[in-house]
């Protein structure tokens, strides 16, 4: 199992930036995939970005060139740097971890991101 705790959300104006953090309860170097999802009101939860052991990061088309996922193994933390934020990026952002290829995934409690003037 792994517990995840997100932080860094908040209110930002369009064009602004935020950096989300996801602290894990175990070594993330041993976790197969970690990712960020988001869910806006009335919409399904969608993948924003993920990083899998041995592969390049994967991004949703809507955030390519604006968001960057990274991991700090020493801190057991995954980050999501979000730039050029748009109102349509408003959502609750969730951290996800899948420790093994065929195993279950785990979720954090989510952090609210609101992009508004």
C-alpha positions as CSV (number, residue, x, y, z in Angstrom):
1,X,0.0,0.0,0.0
2,X,0.9,3.6,-0.3
3,X,-0.6,6.8,1.2
4,X,-0.5,10.0,-0.9
5,X,-0.9,13.6,0.3
6,X,-1.3,16.4,-2.2
7,X,-0.6,20.0,-1.6
8,X,-0.1,23.3,-3.5
9,X,-3.5,24.0,-4.9
10,X,-5.2,27.4,-4.7
11,X,-6.7,30.3,-6.6
12,X,-4.7,31.8,-9.4
13,X,-5.4,34.2,-12.2
14,X,-5.4,33.1,-15.9
15,X,-1.9,32.9,-17.2
16,X,-0.5,32.2,-13.7
17,X,1.4,29.2,-12.4
18,X,1.1,26.7,-9.6
19,X,3.2,23.7,-8.5
20,X,1.4,20.7,-6.9
21,X,3.2,18.3,-4.7
22,X,2.4,14.7,-3.9
23,X,4.2,13.2,-1.0
24,X,4.2,9.4,-0.8
25,X,4.5,7.2,2.3
26,X,7.0,4.9,0.7
27,X,9.9,5.0,-1.7
28,X,8.6,6.3,-5.1
29,X,11.6,4.8,-6.8
30,X,9.9,1.4,-6.3
31,X,6.5,2.6,-7.6
32,X,5.8,1.6,-11.2
33,X,3.6,4.6,-12.3
34,X,2.7,7.8,-10.6
35,X,0.4,10.4,-12.1
36,X,-1.9,13.3,-11.7
37,X,-5.6,13.3,-12.6
38,X,-8.2,16.0,-12.3
39,X,-12.0,16.2,-12.0
40,X,-14.0,19.2,-12.8
41,X,-17.6,19.6,-11.6
42,X,-19.9,17.5,-13.7
43,X,-17.1,15.8,-15.5
44,X,-15.3,12.5,-15.4
45,X,-11.9,12.2,-13.8
46,X,-9.2,12.5,-16.5
47,X,-5.5,11.8,-16.7
48,X,-3.4,15.0,-16.7
49,X,0.2,13.5,-16.6
50,X,1.9,10.4,-15.6
51,X,5.4,9.1,-15.2
52,X,6.2,5.4,-15.5
53,X,9.4,3.6,-14.6
54,X,11.7,3.5,-17.7
55,X,9.4,5.6,-19.9
56,X,9.0,9.2,-20.9
57,X,6.3,11.2,-19.2
58,X,2.9,11.1,-20.7
59,X,0.6,14.2,-20.9
60,X,-3.0,14.9,-21.9
61,X,-3.1,16.9,-25.1
62,X,-4.8,19.8,-23.3
63,X,-1.8,20.4,-21.0
64,X,1.2,19.6,-23.3
65,X,3.7,22.4,-23.3
66,X,2.2,24.0,-20.2
67,X,2.4,21.3,-17.5
68,X,5.5,19.3,-16.4
69,X,5.5,16.2,-14.2
70,X,8.6,15.4,-12.2
71,X,9.7,13.2,-9.3
72,X,12.2,13.7,-6.5
73,X,13.1,10.2,-5.3
74,X,15.1,11.5,-2.3
75,X,11.9,13.3,-1.0
76,X,9.5,10.6,-2.2
77,X,7.5,13.3,-3.9
78,X,6.0,13.9,-7.3
79,X,5.4,17.4,-8.6
80,X,3.2,18.9,-11.2
81,X,4.4,22.3,-12.4
82,X,1.5,24.1,-14.1
83,X,2.1,27.2,-16.2
84,X,-0.1,29.4,-18.4
85,X,-3.1,28.3,-16.5
86,X,-6.5,28.6,-18.1
87,X,-10.0,28.7,-16.5
88,X,-10.7,25.3,-18.0
89,X,-7.8,23.9,-15.8
90,X,-10.1,24.5,-12.8
91,X,-10.6,21.1,-11.1
92,X,-9.7,19.0,-8.1
93,X,-6.3,17.5,-8.8
94,X,-5.6,14.0,-7.5
95,X,-2.3,12.1,-7.2
96,X,-2.3,8.5,-8.2
97,X,0.2,5.7,-7.6
98,X,0.3,2.2,-9.1
99,X,3.0,0.3,-7.3
100,X,3.1,-2.7,-9.7
101,X,2.1,-3.4,-13.3
102,X,-0.9,-5.6,-12.5
103,X,-1.6,-4.2,-9.0
104,X,-4.2,-1.7,-7.7
105,X,-3.9,2.0,-7.8
106,X,-4.0,4.4,-4.8
107,X,-5.4,7.9,-4.6
108,X,-4.7,11.0,-2.6
109,X,-7.5,13.2,-1.1
110,X,-7.1,15.8,-3.9
111,X,-6.3,19.5,-4.0
112,X,-8.5,22.2,-5.5
113,X,-7.1,24.4,-8.3
114,X,-9.2,27.4,-9.3
115,X,-8.2,29.6,-12.3
116,X,-10.2,32.7,-12.3
117,X,-9.8,36.5,-12.5
